[in-house]
Amino acid sequence: MNILLVNANLYGHINPTLGLVKKLTEKGHKVDYFCSAEFSEQVIKSGADWIDFGSDLNLFLKNYRPTDRHPFYMLMEYILLYDEVMLPQILAILKERTYDLIFCDSIFGGGCFLKQLTHTPVICSHSSFAMSHAPVPPRMLVPGTHPQLDYCYQILNRICTCYKIEEPTLEEVFISKADHNIVYTTREFNGDDAVTEPQYLFAGPSMERAKNTESVDLSGIENKKLLYISLGSLNTDFLDL
């Protein structure tokens, strides 16, 4: 099969897919991986061909500033604006190349729109947890609740009007349920009873353990409790924490 994988520029979204890509390419499938330049080396090592973001998306990532700081609305604003810039590039690729499958990140892959814009089957990669609903009460998705929410609806309408497709709800954009979905944990750890097989495959961790990792000396903590903190892609440089 020829597979197009669409992803973002964040470690937590890229890393879970690399083991899967390696297995796919080892089985003889051809994978084209659309992501930012900083991950090109890892993508190529996994056996895929790397496709660059392009200038428009790189410029967006450099210049984007949220209109407000509401945690959920800010995420939705970023997702929608990201999709608006990314979709033309993906559609241009689909005009030039034929794929049997599109595999996209659930947050930064435009899956909710791509499944309406192409006849190619779409699979979503859920790098965190798969959710059956948005993590906010329904009243917080009602237009007029917040200016940043209203701006999200403007972007959503703009995208759907541009491509003449049915407008999904903001919740549908967020949960990004595709034809099939892969989750990198177990069903028990996912924590949402409404998310079940067969539409969701709970594949478990796909990341390979580093073979040459140096051991960490913990002898100095004595009887103190050990706290592990994952800083994530956005806070990686805050080592003084």
KETIFI-308633 format. One record per residue (C-alpha): residue number from 1; x negated, y, z negated. Coordinates in Angstrom, 3 decimals. Layout:
REM residues N
[NUM, [X, Y, Z]]
...
END
This chain:
REM residues 241
[1, [0.000, 0.000, 0.000]]
[2, [-0.924, 3.628, 0.504]]
[3, [-0.256, 5.540, -2.728]]
[4, [-0.295, 9.267, -3.454]]
[5, [-0.905, 10.114, -7.097]]
[6, [-0.021, 13.669, -8.186]]
[7, [-1.370, 15.002, -11.462]]
[8, [-2.511, 18.129, -13.270]]
[9, [-5.738, 19.445, -14.820]]
[10, [-5.416, 18.079, -18.361]]
[11, [-7.341, 15.167, -19.881]]
[12, [-4.301, 13.749, -21.670]]
[13, [-2.452, 13.439, -18.373]]
[14, [-5.348, 12.299, -16.168]]
[15, [-7.113, 9.771, -18.421]]
[16, [-4.189, 7.342, -18.910]]
[17, [-3.891, 6.898, -15.140]]
[18, [-7.530, 6.083, -14.368]]
[19, [-7.386, 2.480, -15.589]]
[20, [-4.232, 1.940, -13.549]]
[21, [-5.854, 3.447, -10.452]]
[22, [-8.857, 1.165, -10.894]]
[23, [-6.623, -1.923, -11.018]]
[24, [-4.642, -0.769, -7.964]]
[25, [-7.745, -0.150, -5.881]]
[26, [-9.306, -3.442, -6.992]]
[27, [-6.201, -5.175, -5.638]]
[28, [-6.765, -3.528, -2.248]]
[29, [-4.338, -0.617, -2.454]]
[30, [-5.449, 2.793, -1.160]]
[31, [-4.907, 5.630, -3.635]]
[32, [-5.164, 9.346, -2.855]]
[33, [-5.380, 11.335, -6.098]]
[34, [-4.253, 14.987, -6.123]]
[35, [-5.723, 16.827, -9.124]]
[36, [-8.152, 19.583, -10.141]]
[37, [-11.834, 19.554, -9.194]]
[38, [-13.079, 18.920, -12.732]]
[39, [-11.670, 15.381, -12.585]]
[40, [-12.894, 14.532, -9.085]]
[41, [-15.829, 12.446, -10.318]]
[42, [-13.687, 10.280, -12.627]]
[43, [-11.071, 9.833, -9.903]]
[44, [-13.655, 8.736, -7.338]]
[45, [-15.252, 6.354, -9.857]]
[46, [-11.852, 4.735, -10.384]]
[47, [-11.749, 3.918, -6.665]]
[48, [-9.380, 6.623, -5.414]]
[49, [-9.919, 9.350, -2.833]]
[50, [-9.726, 12.793, -4.405]]
[51, [-7.521, 15.566, -2.966]]
[52, [-8.269, 19.073, -4.250]]
[53, [-5.616, 21.330, -5.756]]
[54, [-6.216, 24.076, -3.216]]
[55, [-6.636, 27.807, -3.718]]
[56, [-2.996, 28.675, -4.502]]
[57, [-2.700, 26.263, -7.405]]
[58, [-6.142, 27.094, -8.757]]
[59, [-5.228, 30.784, -8.668]]
[60, [-1.982, 30.092, -10.520]]
[61, [-3.769, 28.139, -13.241]]
[62, [-6.247, 30.983, -13.651]]
[63, [-3.732, 33.819, -13.782]]
[64, [-0.622, 32.344, -15.415]]
[65, [0.633, 34.181, -18.487]]
[66, [3.927, 33.180, -20.187]]
[67, [6.694, 35.763, -20.404]]
[68, [7.304, 34.838, -24.061]]
[69, [6.113, 32.381, -26.697]]
[70, [9.080, 30.148, -27.482]]
[71, [7.481, 26.655, -27.651]]
[72, [10.002, 24.762, -25.499]]
[73, [10.927, 27.564, -23.090]]
[74, [7.253, 28.367, -22.554]]
[75, [6.570, 24.748, -21.594]]
[76, [9.551, 24.696, -19.219]]
[77, [8.470, 27.988, -17.671]]
[78, [4.988, 26.598, -17.059]]
[79, [6.296, 23.326, -15.611]]
[80, [8.651, 25.078, -13.195]]
[81, [6.144, 27.698, -12.029]]
[82, [3.522, 24.973, -11.622]]
[83, [5.937, 22.899, -9.527]]
[84, [6.857, 25.913, -7.410]]
[85, [3.216, 26.414, -6.418]]
[86, [2.351, 22.711, -6.194]]
[87, [5.288, 21.410, -4.139]]
[88, [4.335, 23.100, -0.823]]
[89, [0.886, 21.496, -1.046]]
[90, [2.318, 18.032, -1.703]]
[91, [4.856, 18.368, 1.111]]
[92, [2.059, 19.445, 3.465]]
[93, [0.113, 16.301, 2.523]]
[94, [3.204, 14.157, 3.129]]
[95, [3.521, 15.621, 6.646]]
[96, [-0.038, 14.632, 7.487]]
[97, [-0.202, 11.218, 5.787]]
[98, [2.181, 8.312, 5.310]]
[99, [2.568, 6.789, 1.854]]
[100, [4.442, 3.775, 0.571]]
[101, [4.661, 5.169, -2.951]]
[102, [4.343, 8.498, -4.769]]
[103, [3.061, 8.203, -8.325]]
[104, [3.312, 11.463, -10.215]]
[105, [2.807, 12.800, -13.719]]
[106, [6.167, 13.286, -15.415]]
[107, [5.332, 16.796, -16.620]]
[108, [3.020, 18.116, -13.915]]
[109, [3.993, 16.109, -10.856]]
[110, [7.293, 17.546, -9.668]]
[111, [8.933, 14.128, -9.723]]
[112, [12.414, 15.530, -10.337]]
[113, [12.139, 17.489, -7.070]]
[114, [10.059, 15.070, -5.015]]
[115, [12.628, 12.285, -5.315]]
[116, [15.041, 14.609, -3.466]]
[117, [12.476, 15.865, -0.948]]
[118, [11.173, 12.536, 0.336]]
[119, [12.454, 9.053, 1.099]]
[120, [9.280, 7.570, -0.389]]
[121, [9.839, 5.794, -3.747]]
[122, [8.699, 7.862, -6.747]]
[123, [7.197, 6.516, -9.975]]
[124, [6.581, 8.796, -12.966]]
[125, [3.625, 8.440, -15.297]]
[126, [4.646, 9.395, -18.846]]
[127, [1.347, 10.223, -20.505]]
[128, [2.988, 10.969, -23.862]]
[129, [6.368, 9.468, -24.815]]
[130, [9.285, 8.886, -22.473]]
[131, [12.382, 10.783, -23.580]]
[132, [16.058, 10.409, -22.763]]
[133, [16.845, 14.006, -23.691]]
[134, [15.156, 17.344, -24.285]]
[135, [13.709, 17.921, -27.784]]
[136, [16.113, 20.796, -28.443]]
[137, [19.863, 20.864, -29.228]]
[138, [22.194, 21.426, -26.230]]
[139, [23.075, 24.946, -27.418]]
[140, [19.467, 25.984, -26.783]]
[141, [19.840, 25.190, -23.079]]
[142, [22.850, 27.458, -22.568]]
[143, [22.086, 30.414, -20.249]]
[144, [21.925, 33.692, -22.145]]
[145, [20.415, 32.092, -25.255]]
[146, [16.961, 33.562, -24.681]]
[147, [15.356, 35.753, -21.958]]
[148, [12.618, 33.183, -21.332]]
[149, [15.245, 30.465, -20.883]]
[150, [17.082, 32.635, -18.354]]
[151, [13.829, 33.099, -16.462]]
[152, [13.457, 29.310, -16.336]]
[153, [16.879, 29.064, -14.708]]
[154, [15.832, 31.703, -12.173]]
[155, [12.760, 29.680, -11.186]]
[156, [14.787, 26.464, -11.005]]
[157, [17.382, 28.093, -8.760]]
[158, [14.641, 29.602, -6.594]]
[159, [13.015, 26.199, -6.025]]
[160, [16.274, 24.439, -5.193]]
[161, [17.456, 27.231, -2.919]]
[162, [14.133, 27.191, -1.074]]
[163, [14.322, 23.455, -0.365]]
[164, [18.114, 23.233, -0.137]]
[165, [18.331, 20.487, -2.737]]
[166, [20.734, 19.784, -5.580]]
[167, [19.827, 21.738, -8.700]]
[168, [18.954, 19.438, -11.604]]
[169, [19.487, 20.488, -15.195]]
[170, [16.529, 21.777, -17.178]]
[171, [16.797, 18.646, -19.278]]
[172, [16.479, 16.479, -16.152]]
[173, [13.378, 18.415, -15.138]]
[174, [11.881, 17.898, -18.579]]
[175, [12.546, 14.157, -18.979]]
[176, [11.544, 13.604, -15.323]]
[177, [13.151, 10.209, -14.860]]
[178, [12.083, 8.712, -11.540]]
[179, [13.041, 5.534, -9.673]]
[180, [10.622, 3.720, -11.959]]
[181, [8.610, 4.962, -14.930]]
[182, [5.418, 3.862, -16.664]]
[183, [4.785, 4.623, -20.351]]
[184, [1.370, 4.028, -21.942]]
[185, [2.631, 2.735, -25.252]]
[186, [4.957, 0.009, -26.502]]
[187, [8.732, 0.300, -26.638]]
[188, [8.612, 0.211, -30.447]]
[189, [6.177, 3.117, -30.657]]
[190, [8.011, 5.172, -28.030]]
[191, [10.732, 5.944, -30.571]]
[192, [13.686, 6.636, -28.247]]
[193, [16.179, 3.758, -28.172]]
[194, [17.880, 5.166, -25.061]]
[195, [14.680, 4.687, -23.040]]
[196, [14.655, 0.994, -22.109]]
[197, [13.532, -1.503, -19.498]]
[198, [13.800, -2.144, -16.594]]
[199, [13.648, 1.528, -15.545]]
[200, [10.766, 2.094, -17.961]]
[201, [7.719, -0.162, -18.067]]
[202, [5.969, 0.023, -21.435]]
[203, [2.488, -0.829, -20.197]]
[204, [0.509, -0.039, -23.334]]
[205, [-2.863, 1.750, -23.313]]
[206, [-4.572, 1.769, -19.920]]
[207, [-7.792, 3.517, -20.939]]
[208, [-10.989, 1.494, -21.019]]
[209, [-13.103, 1.825, -24.143]]
[210, [-16.450, 3.516, -23.583]]
[211, [-19.163, 0.848, -23.557]]
[212, [-22.048, 3.119, -24.574]]
[213, [-20.376, 5.117, -27.325]]
[214, [-22.703, 5.954, -30.202]]
[215, [-21.529, 4.831, -33.630]]
[216, [-20.435, 7.590, -35.999]]
[217, [-22.163, 7.728, -39.390]]
[218, [-19.416, 7.966, -42.023]]
[219, [-21.606, 7.192, -45.016]]
[220, [-21.525, 10.809, -46.204]]
[221, [-17.802, 10.886, -46.886]]
[222, [-18.180, 8.507, -49.858]]
[223, [-14.727, 8.158, -51.455]]
[224, [-13.129, 11.055, -49.587]]
[225, [-10.207, 10.387, -47.295]]
[226, [-10.979, 10.367, -43.579]]
[227, [-8.831, 12.549, -41.321]]
[228, [-8.876, 12.067, -37.554]]
[229, [-7.854, 15.101, -35.461]]
[230, [-7.241, 14.983, -31.704]]
[231, [-7.685, 18.534, -30.453]]
[232, [-6.181, 17.876, -27.039]]
[233, [-6.999, 19.429, -23.658]]
[234, [-6.089, 22.995, -24.631]]
[235, [-8.038, 23.133, -27.909]]
[236, [-11.052, 20.980, -27.130]]
[237, [-13.558, 23.802, -27.678]]
[238, [-12.317, 24.737, -31.154]]
[239, [-14.886, 22.533, -32.887]]
[240, [-15.174, 24.893, -35.868]]
[241, [-11.694, 23.699, -36.903]]
END
